[in-house]
């Protein structure tokens, strides 16, 4: 056996502190794991390990911080905020309640205002539903028409708006 026949197998991946470090073909070290951005590249294994250690330290500090605050969701429901998720900045809540919008301080006048907003939104929904019956919207048939079709489409629109107007006069609530 001569020197050129010797092959040494070098591992190209290793697990370190819940992260995977992989040696790339370009001789860099790519790290994947829960605390670093996916496919983060480092020039040396030492720098990769230091970055993982620092990220795990930050995670431990965050975990050690205790936070609990009762707030109100936009529907007036009381929710306990425990912190934020680092991935998307959303609220961490007790009971894994999903919060789509902001939260409000848990004070009586804000709860009353939120209840009033809810009532108004229901009224708005009912009013919008009634108005939809009389609404005439631009239709696709009005888009990109030739000059020859314009007069015909305008007449069609006039007919639709006149029909909506007639229907609106017939159903006028003040005349009941």
Secondary structure by P-SEA (a helix, b strand, c coil): cccccbbbbbbcccccccbbbbbccccbbbbbccccccccccccaaaaaaaaaaaaaaaaaaaabbbbbbbbccccbbbbbcccccccccccccccccccbbbbcccaaaaaaaaaaaaaaaaaaaaaaaaaaaccccccccccccccaaaaaaaaaaaaaaaaaaaaaaaccccc
